[in-house]
Amino acid sequence: MAVTGAFPPSKPDWSNIEVIHRNVLPPRSTFSLYENYAKALSQDINSSCSLSLSGTWKFHHSNNPFEAPQDFEQPSYDASQWPDIQVPGHWQLQGWAHPHYSNINFLIPVDPPNVPFEGNQTGSYVRKFTVPERFAGQQLRLRFEGVDSAFHLFVNGQEVGYSQGARNPSEFNITAAVAPQGENTIAVKVYQYCDGSYLEDQDQWRLSGIFRDVFLLAFPKSHIRDFHVKTLLDAEYQDAELTIAVDVAGDGPVTMTLVDDKGHTVVTESKKAINGTGVDFKTAITRPRKWSAEDPQLYKLILSFGGRFIVQNVGFRKIEITSGIYRVNGKRIVFRGVNRHEHHPVYGRAVPYEFMKNDLLMMKRFNINSIRTSHQPSDPRLYSLADELGFWILDEADVECHGFATIDRTALTYEEKNLGFRERIELIYGSSARWTSDNPEWQAQYVDRAVQLCARDKNSPSVVMWSMGNEAFYGCNFQSMYDKLNAMDGTRPVHYEGDRETKSSDIWSQMYLSPTELIAQSKIANHGKSLILCEYAHAMGNGPGNLQEYVEAFYAHPRLQGGHVWEWSNHGLETVDKQTGEKFYAFGGDFGDVPHNSTFCLDGMVASDHTPTPGLIEYKKAIEPVQLNGCEGQVVTIINRYDIISLDHLRCEAFIIGDGLKMSVGEIAIPAGIAPHTEATLHLPNLDYPIFEGEIFLQLNFRLKTTTQWAECGHLVTSGQLQLSGHSILVTKESESAPPAIVSTPTSLCITSPSSTWKFSLTAGKLTSWKKGDHELIHGALGPELGIYRAMTDNDVKVDGLDWNEKFLPISQPHTRSVTWEVKQLSSSVEVVVQARLAPPVLSWSFATTTTYKFSNSGRVRIHSQGEPEKLGLNLPVTIPRLGLTLALPPALETVEWFGRGPGESYKDKKQSQLFGNWSNSVDELFYGYEHPQETSNRTDVRWVRANFGAQDGFSFMASHYTSKDLDAAQHPFELRQSRKDYVLLRLDADHHGVGSGACGPKTLEEYSLKPKAFSFEIELE
């Protein structure tokens, strides 16, 4: 007798391109039902006709779907001994398997639409519930706001349905399966991978599970299925037609009521629905208050039908593209935005509401006006917050398949690999589309994601643009998505960066162009569309640099309409080092995940705990809504860089700033009604200041006049300075007393003045000891030494850093050639001149340097250093990281004072947010600890810091307890702390290389690059 069999007995839903959903209700807008008008107006979901099923569930983890517990969905199955899991949440963050970070690569063998059997981790979830009495006799639904990546649903042992599309909601009618009284069992089988995973290859931690809320919903027999609100402004943007299309089940009156922010009824109207026929309202609204991100004037729409009430935010606004310019309510918009992934350092993408709200509040306080929901629809609660606080939302579909590019990149021929970067990318992207994006078999999968996006978020006024996804190449399926979005909505433009020829996109979108490239692109007339940078200024580690150049381009060229910095937050996950017990934020590889993309997830404007980085502080300044443009006499010219509103909500206060001087000029009147994008003048009748030797700056602070939803009255919106007078030249009066005494040995000099004793090494060519009385000022003989290296930043590593390592810059140092000394009677000083060669091992390049030390009888030391690259040296570095002196100071030094830019870190291309003034901080407070240790905490444009730099521009200092070697070696802050020195490393730099954004984008711009060339600088120590 023949024995036959097959495994699996049928094609699994999760590996079947033909199955996207089974028994899932049509997608709809995000709304809740309420039992009365007052509850609806409260918009409190806890008062709605819903029961939250979030919380503690029972959980079982299996390595594949076939090994999941059999019959676990049956009410009789005893899961009481299973461990608990929190919903929303990810199982990798609650003790099962581990997180895995990947930027581009798929983590499974690439064979679309098939996914592996083995290794397709499966989570089995179980919980009990009882139907509330108030739900009796109604249609019962289960709504999952997000499950990664696919799942089957069972109720009381009955299979209800299946759904995939990890970041989209799924709603099921479970009425027939539910026991109206007594206990019910929900069982959910969640799969780590499904065929849809090929479209969910976003740059993020790969995490699985029920990661958004779950609700039991009650709908009466007659109910609203869905509705669509449109606000159609007239050509003058004054009056509007409010249209509401309501889809219903059942018969009866449908009532719509529009109320303003005071609760006053603007209009109310009723129409009768018959046999489930939809109802359309068209109502003229005279001069409604207009909604914008800058002035989010909201109305509330209340719809009632079948004894239930729905509330929806309504904002009157009109989006259009005219003459190649994107406009809202007729005004040209500049997106001053960020890309926001959903991230929490403990909960991953299961972001608590208050944490998410704090993100948006912080964005408003830092002048950010736009969010791209990279690269998937966000938690639905975000959109109501955005409506209320005011953001332009670029709402993105859950589509990315970047990993196919890896396949085609590795298949390039030798000749193709040697093409230019952009030619190579175009070649790869052109071929990679064949897998899914330009494959008609995948059309339904792509279109489903567009439908889910639009259906859910179509009524949100803050959503001002649809985005069809990210880094998924271009093909016929994007045209299908575009057509579907326009058919469903038609009031918003459609964006997709991968559509390089804008065949299926209303916006011309680019990534990571340099400012020069961006301006050149804006002059290409054949697109005839506005250009936005959907990603730019990659904010990885210490950076981004040259933000100001981008922003100036946005305002100088009308078709350039801003962009979204990559990205809002670092994605570090909080974990503990097993050896030390110290807490840190993990990146790719820290969980043993292979392959991974290491620190590339640490690329945000806020740290993993969502506190601001220096990069966010710089971005706030770059996108400031009020710009200072100049000062003539008692008149200051400003520019209003808001897009919609005037400056009437701000007040201005003025100060005079100098070294040791801060004087109030008082409050300055801001003229009423300054139009957006226009200049205006401020008059300062009391602009008077004492005769002052040194620099004078006029500082203007612009603060909120009143408390808003996002900040208190007095919040500092922006602050700027204008220089009124230049700085003075360093002049030190020479002593008329006898010069210091000098005693020489074969290898050293000892120089003595009344207040100081110096020791100078002739072999090292540097100062090794400086005693004032009994106090040693130099630690460990580490006196001032000329150097050109600093620790690398993430932005250095891929470009300049490759050259620095190849040229051995990290181990370059000065080598003494000769030392001469002379007593100078006229200047009462001893002069020591060191000829040296600053060079690395292995190679022949070098700088020939001359450093002159002038030891004065008064106890001062003036150091003059000059040099130039030696002409015979080959392999000279293209750039150098810095140029200056490094010395070690004793542990007793803990406070640093300076006059210059501060109080935060600054570099030549990242300094506009740091204003001139007198500042003081401890060494520890000066240090900003990046989650991946690197160069940090420089202060530039400094005039003095216990060392007088005089009139030389661009001088910087950095004081810390870590050497460049320490910073380069450490991978995490806890490792860096183990190398902490008890003394202070003080770096005094005449010049430095900018930070740029080369981790993913343009390297440091030429004007901020430090080239190896002749140099000369001087400092004075006392």
Secondary structure as UniProt FT lines:
FT   HELIX           13..15
FT   TURN            17..18
FT   STRAND          21..22
FT   HELIX           37..42
FT   HELIX           45..47
FT   STRAND          50..52
FT   STRAND          55..62
FT   HELIX           65..67
FT   TURN            70..73
FT   TURN            75..76
FT   TURN            80..81
FT   STRAND          84..87
FT   HELIX           91..93
FT   TURN            94..95
FT   STRAND          100..102
FT   TURN            112..113
FT   TURN            118..119
FT   STRAND          122..130
FT   HELIX           133..135
FT   TURN            136..137
FT   STRAND          139..144
FT   STRAND          147..148
FT   STRAND          150..155
FT   TURN            156..157
FT   STRAND          158..164
FT   TURN            166..167
FT   STRAND          170..173
FT   HELIX           175..177
FT   STRAND          183..191
FT   HELIX           195..199
FT   STRAND          204..206
FT   STRAND          209..210
FT   STRAND          214..219
FT   STRAND          223..233
FT   TURN            235..236
FT   STRAND          240..249
FT   STRAND          252..259
FT   TURN            261..262
FT   STRAND          265..273
FT   TURN            275..276
FT   STRAND          279..285
FT   STRAND          290..291
FT   STRAND          299..305
FT   TURN            306..307
FT   STRAND          308..314
FT   STRAND          319..322
FT   TURN            323..324
FT   STRAND          325..328
FT   TURN            329..330
FT   STRAND          331..332
FT   STRAND          335..339
FT   TURN            345..347
FT   HELIX           353..365
FT   TURN            366..367
FT   STRAND          370..372
FT   TURN            374..375
FT   HELIX           381..389
FT   STRAND          392..396
FT   TURN            402..403
FT   HELIX           404..410
FT   HELIX           414..417
FT   HELIX           421..432
FT   TURN            433..438
FT   HELIX           440..442
FT   HELIX           443..457
FT   TURN            458..459
FT   TURN            461..462
FT   STRAND          463..467
FT   HELIX           476..488
FT   STRAND          494..495
FT   TURN            497..498
FT   TURN            500..501
FT   STRAND          508..511
FT   HELIX           515..522
FT   STRAND          531..536
FT   HELIX           547..556
FT   TURN            558..559
FT   STRAND          560..565
FT   STRAND          573..576
FT   TURN            578..580
FT   STRAND          583..586
FT   TURN            588..591
FT   HELIX           598..601
FT   TURN            608..609
FT   HELIX           614..622
FT   STRAND          626..632
FT   TURN            633..634
FT   STRAND          635..640
FT   TURN            648..649
FT   STRAND          650..658
FT   TURN            659..660
FT   STRAND          661..668
FT   TURN            672..673
FT   TURN            676..677
FT   STRAND          679..683
FT   TURN            685..686
FT   STRAND          696..704
FT   TURN            713..714
FT   STRAND          716..725
FT   STRAND          741..744
FT   STRAND          748..752
FT   STRAND          756..761
FT   TURN            762..765
FT   STRAND          766..772
FT   TURN            773..774
FT   STRAND          775..776
FT   TURN            780..781
FT   STRAND          785..787
FT   HELIX           794..797
FT   TURN            798..799
FT   HELIX           800..806
FT   TURN            807..808
FT   HELIX           809..811
FT   STRAND          813..824
FT   TURN            825..828
FT   STRAND          829..839
FT   STRAND          847..856
FT   TURN            857..858
FT   STRAND          861..869
FT   TURN            871..872
FT   STRAND          882..889
FT   TURN            891..892
FT   STRAND          895..902
FT   TURN            908..909
FT   TURN            912..913
FT   STRAND          915..922
FT   HELIX           923..926
FT   STRAND          939..940
FT   STRAND          942..944
FT   STRAND          947..948
FT   TURN            950..951
FT   TURN            953..954
FT   STRAND          956..960
FT   HELIX           964..969
FT   HELIX           973..977
FT   TURN            978..979
FT   STRAND          984..992
FT   TURN            996..997
FT   HELIX           998..1000
FT   HELIX           1006..1008
FT   STRAND          1015..1021
//
